[in-house]
Amino acid sequence: MNIKRRLFVSHILMIVIPVAVSLAVFFGGLHVFASLAGFDAARPRGGARPFMEAMQQASDMMDRWERDGADIAAMMSDAASFNARRGDREPVLLIYRDGTVVNEAVIPPDEDIIRAALGTDGAATIFGRTAIHVRKIGGVHAVLFEGLRLSEMRQSYSDVMFRGAVVSLICSCVIILLTNRFLTQFVFRRIIRAMDTLTQGVRQIRDGNLNFRIDYGGSDEFSPVCDDFNEMAGRLLSVEGARQRGEQSRRELIAGISHDLRTPLTSIKAYVEGIERGVASTPEAHERYMSTIRAKTDDLEHIIDTLFLFSKLDTGEFPYRIERVDLGAVVSEITDGLAEEYAARGLEISANAIPSGAFVDIDAAQMRYVLTNIFENSLKYKKNEVGHIDVSVTMEGESAALTLTDDGPGVPDEAACKLFDLFYRIDGSRSNPSRGSGLGLAIAAKMVKHFGGSIEAKNARPSGLSIIIRLPASEAGVSI
C-alpha cells in the first residue's frame, strides 16, 4: 500500500475508530451504571409488570380477608408483612378507613388520586401517573399503590448519564491516543524509514562514495525518489569521472605542450649559439644553420596554430559553416586536389568511383582538415618508400561511411581506441618531433563529433590502418 492510501485510510480510521469505540463505551457505560443504580432505562421504576405481580398477591390476600371476615387489625398485620417482604420497593399495600391511612406507608400516596379511588365500591384498577388497585372490604379500603417518583427517576437518570459521559470521555481519550499510536506506526514508520534511507544515501554521496546506491525495495511514492537518487549518483559518478579525465587531459596537455615546444626551442637555441660562437664559419654552414632555425620556427608556429585551433574547438568558439553537401563529391574534390602533392611526398591516394548521393550536413572546409590530418598520419608512419591509402564512401542505413585505409604498419590493438586522445602518440617517448604533436587526430575527432558523427580506427588486413568516419545522412531539402 502506498503512502497516499495509507494516509487516506489513517484519516478514516482516525474518525471511525474513536467515534465507534466512544459510542460503544458510552452506551455500555449507561447500561452498567443503570444496572448498578437499580435503574432500568427500558422500564422505569414502578413499571406495569412489578405492579401486576404485586396486585395478584394482594388480590389473593384480599380474597382471604373477605372469606375469613378479617378485622382491621388482621388486615394491618397482613399489609405490614406484605410491605416488609418487598422492602423499600413499590408497590405498597395501604389500608384506609374513613379516608385515612391506618398502617405505615413507605411512600406517601398521591392524595388526589387516592381520594378518587376511595370513592369506588368493590374493586378497581387505575393506571396513570401512578398505578392503583383498590378494593373495598367491609368499611375498609385496601389500596395497592405504586408511584412513578419522577424526580427520583430524573435524578437517577442524570446521575447515570453524567457518570457514563465521564467514563466515555476518558475512554475516548485513551482510544484516540492508542489509535494515533497505531496509525503512526502504520503510516509514519514507513515514511521515517524511507527518510532514513535517503539520509544515509545523501551522507554517502556527501562523503564522496559515489558508488553508493539505495536498495529501497518498496513500491510507494518513495520508490521513484530512490530511483532518481540512484540515477543522480550515477550521473555524479560520470561527471566526476569526466572531471578526473579532464584533469588528466589537462596535465597531459601541459606536459605535451612543454615537451613539443621545448624540442624545437632547444634546437633553435643550439643553432643560434653555434652562429654566435662562429661554429658556422663558412657561408654554407651558416646557411644550413639558418635553414634549420627556420624549419624549427615553422614547427613552433605549427604547434601554436594547432593549439589555438584546438582551444577554439574545445571552447565552442570555432566558426563552423554547416551546409548540406554530397559527401562523395566533397571527398572527390579534396582527394583530387591533394593527390599530386602527397604523391610527390611519397603517399599515393586512391579514390576511384566514389558514388554520389550521400548527402550530409558538414563544414566542407573543415572536412578537408580532417582528411589532411589522416593523410599526414599515414605519410608519417608509412613502412614503404611509397605508401598507399584508399578512400571510399558508402551508405550504411541512415549513415554515410567514409573509410580511409593505408598500407602502413598499423597500430597495436590496445592503441586503436586511443589514437584520437589528446597528445597520444604511439611513439611514447615523443623523441621524434617530426611525427607530430598528437593533436591532429584529436582535432579531427572533435570536428567529426561536431558534425554529429563518429570516428574509429582499426587495423586492416593483412596490414595497415583503417579510419572510419560515420556521418548521419541529411534529410532531403534540408540546408543549415
C-alpha positions in Angstrom: 0.0 0.0 0.0 1.4 3.4 -1.0 1.8 6.4 1.3 -1.2 8.2 -0.2 -3.5 5.3 0.5 -2.1 4.8 4.0 -2.8 8.4 4.8 -6.4 8.1 3.4 -7.0 5.0 5.5 -5.4 6.6 8.6 -7.7 9.7 8.3 -10.8 7.5 8.0 -9.7 5.3 10.9 -8.8 8.4 12.9 -12.5 9.3 12.8 -14.3 6.0 12.7 -12.4 4.2 15.5 -12.7 6.8 18.2 -16.4 7.5 17.4 -17.3 3.8 17.2 -15.5 3.0 20.4 -16.8 6.1 22.2 -20.4 5.2 21.3 -19.9 1.6 22.4 -18.3 2.7 25.7 -21.0 5.4 26.3 -24.0 3.1 25.8 -22.3 0.2 27.6 -21.4 2.5 30.5 -25.1 3.6 30.6 -26.2 0.0 30.9 -23.6 -0.9 33.5 -24.3 2.2 35.7 -28.1 1.8 35.3 -27.7 -1.8 36.5 -25.6 -0.7 39.4 -28.0 2.1 40.3 -31.0 -0.2 40.1 -32.5 1.8 37.2 -33.8 0.1 34.1 -33.8 2.6 31.2 -36.1 0.4 29.2 -38.7 0.1 32.0 -39.0 2.9 34.6 -39.0 2.1 38.2 -42.6 1.2 39.2 -43.5 -0.2 35.8 -46.5 -2.3 35.0 -45.1 -5.8 35.3 -43.9 -5.5 39.0 -47.3 -3.9 39.8 -49.3 -6.7 38.2 -47.4 -9.3 40.1 -47.9 -7.5 43.4 -51.6 -6.9 42.5 -52.1 -10.7 42.1 -50.5 -11.3 45.5 -52.6 -8.6 47.1 -55.8 -9.8 45.5 -55.3 -13.3 46.9 -54.8 -11.7 50.3 -58.0 -9.6 49.9 -60.0 -12.7 48.9 -58.8 -14.4 52.1 -59.8 -11.3 54.1 -63.3 -11.3 52.6 -63.7 -15.1 53.0 -62.4 -15.1 56.6 -64.1 -11.9 57.6 -60.8 -10.5 58.8 -60.9 -7.4 61.1 -58.8 -4.3 60.5 -56.1 -5.4 62.9 -55.5 -8.6 60.8 -55.6 -6.6 57.6 -53.0 -4.1 59.0 -50.8 -7.1 60.2 -51.0 -8.8 56.8 -50.3 -5.5 55.0 -47.3 -4.8 57.2 -46.0 -8.3 56.3 -46.7 -7.7 52.6 -44.8 -4.4 52.7 -42.0 -5.9 54.8 -41.4 -8.6 52.2 -41.0 -6.0 49.5 -38.7 -3.8 51.5 -38.4 -0.3 50.1 -39.7 -1.3 46.7 -43.0 -0.4 45.2 -45.9 -1.1 45.0 -47.1 -0.9 48.7 -50.3 -2.0 50.3 -52.2 0.7 52.2 -55.2 0.2 54.5 -57.7 3.1 54.5 -60.6 3.6 57.0 -62.8 6.6 56.6 -60.3 8.1 54.1 -57.3 7.8 56.3 -54.3 5.5 56.1 -54.2 3.4 59.2 -51.0 1.5 58.5 -47.5 2.8 58.0 -46.8 3.6 54.3 -43.3 3.6 52.9 -44.2 6.0 50.2 -46.7 8.8 50.8 -49.7 8.3 48.5 -50.9 10.8 46.0 -53.9 12.1 47.9 -55.8 13.3 44.9 -55.7 10.0 43.1 -56.3 8.1 46.3 -59.3 10.2 47.1 -60.8 9.5 43.7 -60.0 5.7 44.1 -61.6 5.6 47.6 -64.9 6.7 46.1 -65.3 3.4 44.3 -67.2 0.4 45.6 -65.9 -3.1 45.0 -62.6 -3.4 43.1 -60.9 -1.1 40.6 -57.5 -0.7 39.0 -56.3 2.7 37.8 -53.2 3.4 35.7 -51.9 6.9 35.2 -49.1 8.9 36.7 -49.5 6.3 39.4 -50.8 2.7 39.4 -53.6 1.9 41.9 -55.6 -1.2 42.7 -58.3 -0.5 45.2 -60.8 -2.9 46.8 -63.4 -2.3 49.4 -63.8 -4.9 52.1 -66.4 -4.0 54.6 -65.8 -0.5 55.7 -62.2 -0.6 54.8 -60.4 0.1 51.5 -57.3 -1.9 50.7 -55.2 0.1 48.2 -52.2 -1.3 46.3 -50.2 1.8 45.3 -47.2 2.4 43.1 -45.9 5.9 42.3 -43.5 6.7 39.4 -41.5 9.1 41.6 -40.4 11.2 38.6 -38.0 13.4 40.5 -36.0 10.4 41.7 -36.1 8.9 38.2 -34.7 12.1 36.8 -32.0 12.3 39.4 -31.1 8.6 38.9 -31.1 9.0 35.1 -29.0 12.2 35.3 -26.5 10.5 37.5 -26.1 7.6 35.2 -25.8 9.9 32.2 -23.2 12.0 33.9 -21.1 9.1 35.0 -21.4 7.4 31.7 -20.4 10.6 29.9 -17.3 10.9 32.1 -16.2 7.3 31.6 -16.9 7.6 27.8 -14.8 10.8 27.6 -11.9 9.2 29.4 -12.2 6.0 27.3 -12.4 8.1 24.1 -9.2 10.0 25.0 -7.4 6.7 25.7 -8.8 5.2 22.4 -7.7 8.3 20.4 -4.2 8.1 21.9 -4.0 4.4 21.1 -5.4 5.0 17.6 -2.8 7.7 16.9 -0.1 5.4 18.1 -1.3 2.7 15.8 -1.7 5.0 12.8 1.7 6.5 13.5 3.2 3.0 13.3 1.0 2.2 10.3 1.9 5.3 8.2 4.8 7.3 9.5 7.1 4.4 10.3 7.3 3.7 6.5 7.9 7.4 5.9 10.6 7.6 8.6 12.3 4.5 7.3 12.4 5.9 3.8 13.7 9.2 5.0 16.4 7.5 7.0 17.4 5.5 3.9 17.6 8.7 1.8 19.5 10.5 4.5 22.0 7.7 4.6 22.4 7.9 0.8 22.9 11.7 0.9 25.6 11.3 3.5 27.4 8.7 1.5 27.4 11.0 -1.5 28.5 13.9 0.6 31.4 11.8 1.9 32.5 11.0 -1.6 31.1 7.5 -2.0 29.6 8.0 -5.5 29.3 4.2 -5.9 26.7 4.0 -3.2 23.2 3.0 -4.4 19.9 2.9 -2.5 18.3 -0.5 -2.3 14.8 0.6 -1.2 12.6 -2.4 -2.3 9.3 -0.6 -1.7 6.6 0.3 -4.1 5.3 3.5 -2.7 5.9 7.2 -3.5 9.5 7.0 -2.3 10.4 4.3 -4.8 10.8 6.8 -7.8 12.6 9.2 -5.5 15.1 6.5 -4.6 15.4 5.6 -8.3 16.1 9.2 -9.1 18.7 9.3 -6.3 20.5 6.3 -7.8 20.4 7.9 -11.3 21.7 11.2 -9.8 24.5 9.3 -8.1 25.3 7.6 -11.4 25.5 10.9 -13.2 27.6 12.4 -10.4 30.0 9.4 -10.8 30.1 10.0 -14.6 30.7 13.7 -14.1 33.4 13.0 -11.5 35.0 10.5 -13.9 34.9 13.1 -16.7 36.3 15.7 -14.4 39.2 13.4 -13.5 39.8 12.5 -17.1 39.7 16.2 -17.9 42.3 16.9 -15.2 44.4 14.1 -16.6 44.0 15.5 -20.1 45.0 19.0 -18.9 48.1 17.5 -17.2 48.9 15.6 -20.4 48.2 18.8 -22.4 50.6 20.8 -20.3 53.3 18.1 -20.4 52.8 17.6 -24.2 53.0 21.3 -25.0 56.0 21.7 -22.8 57.8 18.8 -24.5 56.8 19.8 -28.0 57.7 23.4 -27.5 61.0 22.6 -25.8 62.3 20.4 -28.6 62.3 23.0 -31.4 63.3 25.7 -28.9 66.3 23.7 -27.8 67.4 23.2 -31.4 66.9 26.9 -32.2 68.9 27.9 -29.2 71.7 25.5 -30.1 72.0 26.7 -33.6 71.9 30.4 -32.6 74.7 29.8 -30.1 76.6 28.0 -32.9 76.3 31.0 -35.1 77.2 33.4 -32.3 80.3 31.3 -31.4 81.4 31.1 -35.1 80.9 27.4 -35.4 79.2 28.0 -38.7 82.4 29.5 -40.1 81.6 29.1 -43.8 78.7 30.6 -45.8 77.4 27.1 -46.5 77.4 26.2 -42.8 75.8 29.5 -41.9 73.0 28.9 -44.4 72.5 25.4 -43.2 72.2 26.7 -39.6 69.7 29.4 -40.6 67.7 26.9 -42.6 67.4 24.6 -39.6 66.3 27.6 -37.4 63.6 28.5 -39.9 62.4 24.9 -40.0 62.2 24.7 -36.2 60.5 28.0 -36.1 57.9 26.7 -38.6 57.4 23.7 -36.3 56.8 26.0 -33.4 54.4 28.0 -35.4 52.5 24.9 -36.5 52.3 23.6 -32.9 51.0 27.0 -31.7 48.4 27.2 -34.5 47.3 23.7 -33.8 46.9 24.5 -30.1 45.0 27.6 -30.9 42.6 25.7 -33.2 42.1 23.0 -30.5 41.3 25.6 -27.8 38.7 27.2 -30.1 37.2 23.8 -30.8 37.2 23.0 -27.1 35.5 26.2 -26.0 32.9 26.0 -28.8 34.1 29.3 -30.4 35.2 27.7 -33.7 33.2 29.3 -36.6 31.7 26.3 -38.4 29.7 26.8 -41.7 27.5 23.7 -41.8 25.7 23.0 -45.0 24.0 20.1 -46.8 26.6 18.6 -49.2 27.2 15.5 -51.2 29.9 13.7 -49.2 31.1 11.8 -52.3 31.6 15.0 -54.3 33.3 16.7 -51.4 35.7 13.8 -50.8 36.5 13.5 -54.5 37.3 17.2 -54.7 39.6 17.1 -51.7 41.5 14.0 -52.8 41.8 15.2 -56.4 43.3 18.5 -55.1 45.8 16.8 -52.7 46.7 13.7 -54.7 49.6 15.3 -56.6 51.1 17.0 -53.6 51.1 13.8 -51.5 52.3 11.6 -54.4 55.4 13.9 -54.6 55.9 13.3 -50.8 55.6 9.5 -51.1 51.8 8.8 -50.4 49.5 7.7 -53.2 45.8 8.5 -52.7 43.3 6.2 -54.4 39.7 7.5 -54.6 38.2 5.8 -57.6 34.5 5.5 -58.3 33.3 7.3 -55.2 29.4 7.3 -55.5 27.3 10.4 -55.2 24.0 10.9 -53.4 25.3 10.5 -49.8 24.1 13.9 -48.5 25.3 15.0 -45.1 25.4 18.3 -43.0 29.0 19.3 -42.6 31.5 22.1 -43.0 33.3 21.1 -46.2 36.4 23.2 -45.5 36.9 21.5 -42.1 36.3 18.1 -43.7 39.4 18.9 -45.7 41.3 19.5 -42.5 40.1 16.1 -41.2 41.2 14.3 -44.3 44.5 16.1 -44.4 45.3 15.1 -40.8 44.6 11.5 -41.7 46.8 11.7 -44.8 49.6 13.2 -42.8 49.3 10.5 -40.2 49.6 7.8 -42.9 52.5 9.6 -44.5 54.5 9.9 -41.3 54.1 6.2 -40.4 54.4 4.6 -43.8 56.6 1.5 -43.8 57.5 1.6 -47.5 59.2 4.2 -49.6 55.9 4.9 -51.2 52.7 4.4 -49.2 49.2 3.9 -50.4 45.8 5.0 -48.9 42.4 4.1 -50.3 39.4 6.3 -49.8 35.8 5.2 -50.2 32.3 6.4 -49.4 29.3 4.0 -48.7 25.8 4.3 -47.3 25.1 2.3 -44.1 21.4 2.6 -43.4 20.8 6.2 -42.2 24.5 7.0 -42.1 27.2 7.7 -44.7 30.6 6.0 -44.0 33.9 7.5 -45.2 36.7 4.9 -44.9 40.4 5.6 -45.4 42.7 2.6 -45.3 46.5 2.7 -45.7 49.2 0.0 -46.1 51.3 1.2 -43.1 52.4 -0.9 -40.1 49.1 -0.4 -38.3 48.9 0.0 -34.5 48.8 -2.3 -31.5 45.2 -3.4 -30.9 45.1 -1.7 -27.5 46.3 1.6 -29.1 43.5 1.8 -31.7 41.0 3.2 -29.3 43.5 5.9 -28.1 44.5 7.4 -31.4 42.1 10.2 -31.1 43.0 11.1 -27.5 44.8 14.4 -26.8 48.6 14.2 -27.4 48.5 10.4 -27.8 51.3 9.0 -30.0 52.5 5.5 -30.5 56.0 6.9 -30.0 55.6 7.1 -26.3 59.0 8.8 -25.8 57.9 11.6 -28.2 61.5 11.6 -29.4 60.7 12.3 -33.0 59.0 15.8 -33.2 58.7 15.4 -37.0 56.0 12.8 -36.4 53.6 15.4 -35.0 52.3 16.6 -31.7 49.5 14.2 -31.2 46.9 16.9 -31.7 45.9 16.3 -35.3 43.7 13.3 -34.9 42.2 14.7 -31.6 41.1 17.8 -33.5 39.8 15.7 -36.4 37.7 13.7 -33.9 36.3 16.9 -32.3 35.2 18.2 -35.8 33.5 14.9 -36.7 31.7 14.8 -33.4 30.5 18.4 -34.0 29.1 17.2 -37.3 27.1 14.6 -35.3 29.2 11.7 -36.5 31.7 9.3 -35.1 35.3 8.2 -35.9 37.1 5.0 -35.1 40.3 3.2 -36.0 41.0 -0.4 -36.5 43.8 -2.5 -38.1 43.4 -3.6 -41.7 44.3 -7.0 -43.0 47.0 -8.1 -43.9 48.5 -4.8 -42.7 47.7 -1.1 -42.4 45.2 1.0 -40.5 41.6 1.9 -41.4 39.9 5.2 -40.2 36.1 5.0 -40.5 34.1 8.2 -40.2 30.3 7.8 -40.0 28.0 10.8 -40.5 24.2 11.0 -40.2 22.5 11.3 -43.6 20.9 14.6 -44.2 17.1 14.8 -44.9 16.3 15.8 -48.4 15.9 19.5 -48.9 17.4 20.5 -45.6 20.1 23.1 -45.6 21.8 24.6 -42.5 
